[in-house]
Amino acid sequence: MRGAVSMTERDRSAALEWFRRNRARSRALFAMVAPAAYLERPIALRHPILFYEGHLPAFNANTLLRRGLGCPPIDPELDVLFERGIDPLDERAATQSTRAAWPTRVRIQEYAQAADDAVAAAIASADLDRSDSPVLRGGLALYSILEHEAIHHETLLYMLHQLPYAQKRPPAAHAVAAASRIIADVDAAPPARTTIRIPAGTATLGADSARIRFGWDNEFPAQRMAVPEFEIDVHDVTNGDYLAFVEAEGYALPEYWDAEAWTWRARYGVQHPAFWARRDGEWRWRGMLAERRLPLAAPVYVSHAEASAYARWKKRRLPTEAEYHRAAYGTPSGEERAYPWGDEPPDASRGLFDLHAFDPIPIGSFPAGASAWGVHDLVGNGWEWTSTIFSGFPGFTPSPAYPGYSADFFDDLHYVMKGASPATATALLRRSWRNWFQPRYPYPYVGFRLAHD
């Protein structure tokens, strides 16, 4: 779903540049995978790496060319094979998606090139904003493919994070160069743990479709919600904070876990966050390109189940989606901002996003990105779990370009995440954007902060 803002030739030129930038970044990320690891499945709940090299061009072609413009298939077999990924509940369900054989990488790359050429030509000259087509109206299909690929860059990165170091190659100097830096200071001292009281007020969730260029269907229509007074942490929970829970044997005490989370923890032997490792009596951070001492001042990345267990241990709770909005975008005057810091466009002084680094850095490193209330790191350095179950707002309508994008996950099994991670594209930092995952999925770049009434 998108707004009523019409597309201009300048928009078309910018879209073509964005498309090419997306494809270049995708190629750079796939180049990090050693050839022998191309068929690896670093996360059992996802397809092998090769699937995503086919999925991105397939989605672009299927959405814009086939459904939007009525073009013939690029490759009837691969258009279908790579049309959609998987989101199984557990590894047993994931085995149902296992294939005995996949196309060769040469065939996949030839398919991708054919799709890229056709999509680029369409962006350059086709009528992509037709009022008589629900899929094309307002550039819906065009902006869907552009944001979809940016979203998948993050999916690919957290998959590669789980790949053994011997199966990864550091990025070339000209490709995602800034992302190859390891900038987390393992000896940094975190700011003092403080909370701030947010007075009762209203929060706008979602967006007005007439006021933004594009948004996904779950962002509409805008909702004004009353938010009672609450307190929230000024900073995210850090690795150091969470280490106290681990050392207090929090993973061995069932009173801090709901029944399904406790079963998951026991079945898979979960004893600490997925990004941690224990080596020779020392806790280590499993960074993208190297392992190092655990950076105690950096935000902890955990599943919703682990975040909830920690919250119970602290006798606190996770904030709701509306509370996050109030803390991030609200102001004492009652107005709401486009970003936590105001209405100025995002830049590197406001937070860690858009692949300026692979790994998180100490909390509080971006004072210029603080909200009107003085809450830090609300956008960047790690997504943030909320206690809100993902669903559509009243009046929700599925996107004609991608009907299953949101609706397939309105199952009471996914929780809303807000904010952004180091791998989140700048285009996805808009206030209304919503992310979501299952509660026992520990691989994304997502942390949390605590709240209470």
Buried (B, 14 or more C-beta within 10 A) or exposed (E): BBBEBEBEEEBBEEBBEBBEBBBEBBEBBBEBBBEEBBEBBBBEBBBBBBBBBBBBBBBBBBBBBBBBBEBEBBBEEBBEBBBBBEBBEBEEEBEEBEEEEBBEBEBBBBBBEBBBEBBBEBBEEBEBBBEEBBBBBBBBBBBBBBBBBBBBBBBBBBBBBBBEEEBBBEBEEEBBEEBBEBBBEBEBEBBEEEBBEBEEBBBBBBBBBEEBBBBBBBBBBBBEBEBEEBBBBBBBBBBBBBBEBBEEEBBEBEEBBBEEBBEBBEEEEBEBBBBBBEEEEEBBBBBBBEEBEBBBBBBBBBBBBBBBBBBBBBEBBBBBBBBBBBBBBBBEEEEBBBBBBEEEEBEEEBBBBBBBBBBBBBBBBBEEBBBBBEBBBBBBBBBBBBBBBBBBBEEBEBBBBBEEBBBEBBEEBBBBBBBBBBBBBBBBBBBBBBBBBBBBBBBBBBBBBBBBE
